[in-house]
Amino acid sequence: MSTTGYGDKVPVTVGGRILGLVWMFASIFLVALFSATLASSFVVGRLKTGINGPSDLARSRVAVVTGTAGAEWVGAQKIAARNYPFAIQAMKALQRGEVQALVYEKAILGHMIKEYHWNELQVLPHTLAVRYYGIAVPTESVLKESLNRSLLKVVQRPDWKERVYQYVGGSEESPIADGP
């Protein structure tokens, strides 16, 4: 774009020469712009951590909290992970970039992110293992019936989803607490 061939065809007039000069500089700029765009797209692709789901954990630096279901799941998948005794330590390691992901309880992570305003962190929507929780009382306990009724009243209240959202984050339509 910046050559005029073999010299057999060249601009002769002043206007033609000015147009040729502008065309040469514009073409150099366009080629440089194209090259820079192409190079930056390759670099950005390499810098991105790319953790979008459980399948990405095997090639990432993963943290777990010792003795939790997340540590158990990561171990069963034979994924190398750094163990931390407390969730707060693992979350801080994630913030500092020492690890790229933390496998832990979804509701607790959502609550910690919201409570400590760690807006640069996010909880992915994947559920790796379902864990059910309960309250244990003796079979013949007089508390059993009143406890069940009280729990049902609480979760059926109109503001239940709002309360879940307040403490664990997520969206009000689909709160994080729907799964562990």
Buried (B, 14 or more C-beta within 10 A) or exposed (E): EEEEEEEEEEBEEEEEEEEEEEBBEEEEEEEEEEEEEEEEEEEEEEEEEEBEEBEBBEEBBBBBBEEBBBBBBBEEBEBEBEBBEEBEEBBBBBEEEEBBBBBBBBBBBBBBBBEEEBEEBEBBEEEBEEEEEEEEEEEEEEEEEEEEEEEEEEEEEEEBBEBBBEBBBBEEEEBBBBBB
